[in-house]
Amino acid sequence: MTQLDPVLPEAQVDPDSRPAVDWSTDPWDATDRTGSVERLRTDRRVVKWVVWASMAVAIVAILIGGAVGWWYLGKINPAGAAGDVQSFTVNEQDDIESVAQRLADDGLISDPEIFEWYVEREGGLELTPGYYELRPNDHMGNVLGRLRTPPGQTYTKVTFPEGFTLARMAERLDTSVPRLTAAGFMEAAGDGTIRSSFQPAGVTSLEGMLFPDTYQVSNAESEGQVIERMIALMERVGDQEDIVNRSRANGVTEYETLIIASMIEREAKVPEDRAKIARVIYNRLALSALFPENPTPLQIDATVLYGRDLAGIDPELPFRELRQIDGPYNTYLRYGLPPTPIASPGRASIQAALNPAPNPPAGDPICAELADPTSCFYLYYVIADEDGGHVFASEGWQHERNVEVARQAGLL
């Protein structure tokens, strides 16, 4: 029988007698501490970059916001002292947009769109027609406050239609505002003290320099002040239409443009004829320039009639006799433009004078019956219907035919 070694209880096993294990040599437990540190450093750099970038964005946003706010503040409350009191008219047909634009045009506010925003932010504005005393370069809040205050002056609405002469404007003012007179109006318009920027040196007549429109005339205004406002409006319309540069492009001055516009205003009866009449005038002026030895007269009836009224000639005198009387406005006997406008043109006639219609194309009926359809120009016109529309022609024989048709129809 084999003798077995005695088995000791577990509690009697000496722990120190067990073989030691070197855990640090286990490759599965090895730790790359260098990589962890580098990742930590990278993460910290990213965090710092994000923080700095966020701060930079915030600073830029603050600066931009401050700049925009400062810009808006400068528009609402301009630097410097407010200017002298000016009279500003609110008309019956005005709305906030039109008032804001005219306030800007008159130099009373700096920006019409910001003023509209400001008015809306401040609770709106109910406009009351009348006269208001405003100061340029003033805080928009002061301007708004005065516009909210009912006007202290009474006013009279006076309408001067397109095509009115100075004399007719004087009569209209005389009958509309009892304390103002036609004589006072004509004196103020003719003494040379009130001028338009469109007038050339040496021209004293304000004919054609006053814009036809509806005006609110206060009980404190003189005839001269009314004239000054009408001139200012004509100058503003001219600036809006870029009259100086576009006149140069047409080979004329801005004053000559207004002369042409006044003739269009008196000759055209329907809107679609304005630009064609303008082209007739420019074509005839061009022919006179090309052939000075044989110039082409404008032959504008309205200028002859204006000269008649200016000279006090009997209005019952037949036109065929009237056009034989020489005078500065007789464009049958004299060449080129008359010396001044013959009436106050409206915006549509000014636009036509600045943008004359092109000559008719070769396929136009006017040109199709010519020997050379490519050499076709608007050179003549005569009334063609009871509405005042005109028929145009390129050759004299076409025009004579059109005149005969008009005569047969009882239009002449």
TIZAVEX-721468 format. One line per 8 residues: number of its first residue (from 1); their letters; for each residue x, y, z of C-alpha. Coordinates in steps of 0.25 Angstrom, whole numbers, plus 2048, in hexadecimal, padded with zeros to 3 digits. Last residue first. Example, Ala and Ser with C-alpha at 12.3 -4.5 7.8 and 13.67 -1.06 7.14 Angstrom:
REM TIZAVEX-721468
2	SA	837/7FC/81D; 831/7EE/81F
REM end
This chain:
REM TIZAVEX-721468
412	LLGAQRAV	716/9E9/69D; 70F/9DD/6A3; 703/9DE/69A; 705/9D0/694; 708/9D5/687; 713/9DE/68D; 719/9D2/694; 71A/9CA/687
404	EVNREHQW	720/9D6/680; 72A/9D8/68B; 72E/9C9/68A; 730/9CA/67B; 738/9D7/67D; 741/9CF/687; 743/9C3/67D; 747/9CD/673
396	GESAFVHG	751/9D4/67C; 758/9C7/67F; 75A/9C0/68D; 74C/9C0/692; 745/9BF/6A0; 736/9BE/6A3; 732/9C6/6B0; 728/9C2/6BB
388	GDEDAIVY	71F/9CE/6C0; 714/9C6/6C5; 70C/9CA/6B9; 715/9C3/6AF; 721/9C6/6A6; 728/9D2/6AA; 734/9D5/6A2; 743/9D0/6A2
380	YLYFCSTP	74F/9D2/69A; 75E/9CE/69B; 75F/9C0/6A1; 76A/9BA/699; 76B/9AF/68E; 777/9AC/686; 777/99D/686; 769/99D/67F
372	DALEACIP	770/9A3/672; 766/9A6/668; 75C/9A8/673; 74F/9A1/674; 754/997/67F; 75A/9A2/687; 74D/9A8/68D; 747/99A/68D
364	DGAPPNPA	752/995/697; 75B/98A/691; 767/993/68F; 767/997/69E; 761/9A4/6A3; 76B/9AE/6AA; 76E/9AB/6B8; 765/9B2/6C3
356	PNLAAQIS	76B/9BE/6CA; 770/9BB/6D8; 774/9C8/6DF; 769/9D0/6D8; 75F/9C5/6DB; 763/9C4/6EA; 761/9D3/6EB; 754/9D2/6E4
348	ARGPSAIP	750/9C7/6EE; 755/9CF/6FA; 74C/9DB/6F7; 750/9E7/6EF; 74E/9F5/6F3; 74B/9FE/6E6; 752/A04/6DA; 760/A01/6DE
340	TPPLGYRL	76A/A0C/6DA; 771/A12/6CE; 76A/A09/6C4; 772/9FD/6BF; 778/9FD/6B1; 774/A04/6A5; 76B/A10/6A3; 75F/A13/69A
332	YTNYPGDI	757/A06/69D; 75C/A06/6AB; 756/A13/6AE; 75A/A15/6BD; 764/A20/6BB; 75A/A28/6B2; 756/A29/6A3; 748/A2A/6A0
324	QRLERFPL	745/A20/694; 741/A15/69E; 735/A1E/6A3; 72F/A1F/695; 72E/A10/693; 72A/A0F/6A2; 71E/A18/6A0; 71D/A24/6A9
316	EPDIGALD	713/A22/6B4; 71E/A22/6BF; 721/A31/6BB; 730/A33/6BE; 734/A36/6CC; 743/A34/6CA; 743/A29/6D4; 736/A23/6CF
308	RGYLVTAD	73B/A22/6C1; 749/A1D/6C5; 742/A12/6CC; 739/A0F/6C0; 745/A0E/6B7; 74C/A05/6C1; 740/9FC/6C1; 740/9FA/6B2
300	IQLPTPNE	74E/9F4/6B1; 754/9F6/6A3; 762/9F1/6A8; 768/9F8/69C; 772/9F0/693; 77F/9F7/690; 784/9F8/681; 792/9FE/682
292	PFLASLAL	793/9F8/690; 792/9EA/68A; 796/9E0/695; 793/9E9/6A0; 785/9EC/69A; 783/9DE/698; 786/9DA/6A6; 77D/9E5/6AC
284	RNYIVRAI	772/9DF/6A3; 775/9D1/6A8; 775/9D5/6B7; 767/9DC/6B5; 761/9D0/6AE; 767/9C6/6B9; 761/9CE/6C4; 753/9CD/6BC
276	KARDEPVK	755/9BE/6BC; 758/9BE/6CB; 74C/9C6/6CF; 742/9BF/6C5; 73F/9B3/6CE; 73A/9BC/6D9; 72E/9C2/6D2; 72D/9D1/6CF
268	AEREIMSA	73B/9D4/6CB; 73E/9E3/6C6; 73E/9EB/6D3; 746/9E1/6DC; 74F/9DE/6D0; 752/9EC/6CE; 755/9EE/6DD; 75E/9E1/6DD
260	IILTEYET	766/9E7/6D1; 769/9F4/6D9; 76B/9EC/6E6; 776/9E4/6DE; 77C/9F1/6D9; 77E/9F5/6E8; 784/9E8/6EB; 78E/9EA/6E0
252	VGNARSRN	78D/9E3/6D2; 795/9D8/6CB; 78C/9CD/6CF; 797/9C7/6D8; 799/9D4/6DE; 78A/9D5/6E1; 78B/9C7/6E8; 796/9CC/6F1
244	VIDEQDGV	790/9D9/6F6; 781/9D3/6F6; 785/9C7/700; 775/9C5/700; 776/9C6/710; 77E/9D3/70E; 774/9D9/705; 769/9D5/70F
236	REMLAIMR	770/9DC/71A; 773/9E8/712; 764/9E9/70E; 761/9E8/71D; 76A/9F3/721; 765/9FC/716; 756/9FA/71B; 75B/9FD/729
228	EIVQGESE	762/A09/725; 756/A0E/71E; 74D/A0C/72A; 757/A14/732; 757/A1F/728; 748/A20/728; 748/A22/737; 746/A17/741
220	ANSVQYTD	73F/A19/74F; 731/A15/74C; 737/A07/747; 737/A02/739; 735/9F3/738; 73A/9F0/72A; 734/9E7/71F; 73E/9E5/714
212	PFLMGELS	744/9EC/708; 753/9EE/70A; 758/9FC/708; 764/9FE/6FF; 75C/9FE/6F2; 75B/A0D/6F1; 764/A13/6FC; 769/A1E/6F3
204	TVGAPQFS	776/A24/6F7; 77F/A1E/6ED; 78D/A24/6EC; 795/A19/6F2; 78E/A0C/6F0; 782/A07/6F8; 782/9F9/6FD; 786/9FD/70B
196	SRITGDGA	77A/A05/70C; 779/A14/710; 772/A1D/719; 777/A2C/718; 775/A2D/709; 769/A37/70A; 760/A2E/702; 75B/A23/70B
188	AEMFGAAT	759/A2C/717; 752/A37/70E; 749/A2C/708; 745/A27/715; 742/A34/71B; 73A/A38/70F; 732/A2B/710; 72E/A2E/71E
180	LRPVSTDL	72F/A27/72C; 725/A2B/737; 71A/A24/730; 721/A17/72E; 71A/A0E/723; 716/A19/71A; 724/A20/71A; 72B/A13/71A
172	REAMRALT	724/A0E/70E; 726/A1C/707; 735/A1B/70A; 736/A0D/705; 72F/A11/6F8; 73A/A1C/6F6; 745/A13/6F9; 741/A09/6EF
164	FGEPFTVK	739/9FD/6F2; 73C/9F0/6EA; 73B/9E7/6F6; 730/9EB/6FF; 732/9F5/70B; 72A/9F0/717; 728/9F9/723; 724/9F3/731
156	TYTQGPPT	723/9FE/73B; 72A/9FE/748; 727/A02/757; 733/A02/760; 735/9FC/76D; 736/9EE/768; 731/9E3/771; 73C/9DD/779
148	RLRGLVNG	740/9CF/775; 749/9D4/76A; 750/9DD/775; 753/9D0/77D; 758/9C8/772; 762/9D3/76E; 766/9D4/77D; 768/9C5/77E
140	MHDNPRLE	770/9C5/771; 77A/9CE/778; 77D/9DA/770; 787/9DC/764; 77D/9E5/75D; 772/9EC/765; 763/9EB/764; 757/9F5/764
132	YYGPTLEL	74B/9ED/75F; 741/9F1/754; 734/9EA/752; 72E/9DC/74F; 72D/9D3/75C; 735/9C6/75B; 732/9BC/766; 73F/9B7/76A
124	GGEREVYW	744/9A9/76F; 747/9A3/77D; 755/9A7/780; 75B/99B/779; 752/99E/76C; 757/9AC/76C; 766/9A8/76E; 765/99D/763
116	EFIEPDSI	75F/9A8/759; 76A/9B2/75D; 774/9A7/75B; 76F/9A5/74D; 76F/9B4/74A; 77D/9B6/74E; 784/9C3/753; 778/9CC/757
108	LGDDALRQ	774/9DA/754; 77D/9DB/748; 772/9DF/73E; 773/9D2/737; 774/9CA/744; 767/9D0/749; 761/9CE/73B; 764/9BF/73B
100	AVSEIDDQ	75F/9BE/749; 752/9C5/745; 750/9BC/739; 752/9AF/742; 749/9B4/74D; 73E/9B7/744; 73A/9C4/73D; 72E/9C6/734
92	ENVTFSQV	728/9D1/73D; 736/9D9/73D; 740/9DA/749; 748/9E7/746; 755/9EA/74D; 759/9F8/751; 768/9FA/755; 76D/9FE/763
84	DGAAGAPN	77C/A00/763; 786/9F5/765; 787/9EB/771; 794/9EA/778; 79F/9E0/775; 79F/9D1/774; 792/9CA/76E; 789/9C4/778
76	IKGLYWWG	781/9B9/770; 78B/9B7/765; 797/9B8/76F; 790/9AE/778; 78E/9A4/76D; 79D/9A5/76A; 7A0/9A3/779; 798/997/77A
68	VAGGILIA	79E/991/76D; 7AC/994/773; 7A8/98E/781; 7A2/982/77A; 7AE/980/772; 7B8/982/77E; 7AF/979/787; 7AF/96E/77C
60	VIAVAMSA	7BE/970/77A; 7C0/96E/789; 7B7/962/789; 7BE/95C/77E; 7CB/95E/784; 7C6/958/791; 7C1/94C/78A; 7CE/94A/783
52	WVVWKVVR	7D6/94C/790; 7CD/941/797; 7CE/938/78B; 7DD/939/78A; 7DE/937/799; 7D6/92A/798; 7DE/925/78C; 7EB/928/794
44	RDTRLREV	7E6/920/7A0; 7E2/914/797; 7EF/914/791; 7F6/914/79F; 7ED/909/7A3; 7F0/901/797; 7FF/903/799; 7FE/8FE/7A7
36	SGTRDTAD	7F6/8F2/7A4; 801/8EE/799; 80C/8EF/7A3; 805/8E6/7AD; 805/8DA/7A4; 800/8D0/7AE; 806/8C1/7AF; 7FC/8B7/7B5
28	WPDTSWDV	7FB/8AE/7A9; 80A/8AD/7A8; 80B/8A7/7B6; 818/8AB/7BC; 812/8B4/7C6; 80B/8A9/7CC; 817/8A1/7D1; 811/895/7D8
20	APRSDPDV	818/890/7E5; 817/881/7E7; 80F/87C/7F3; 817/87A/801; 813/887/806; 805/883/806; 808/878/810; 7FD/86D/80E
12	QAEPLVPD	7F7/86A/81C; 7EA/86F/819; 7E8/866/80D; 7E9/85A/816; 7F6/851/814; 7F5/844/80C; 7FE/839/811; 806/833/807
4	LQTM	801/825/803; 807/818/806; 806/80D/7FC; 800/800/800
REM end
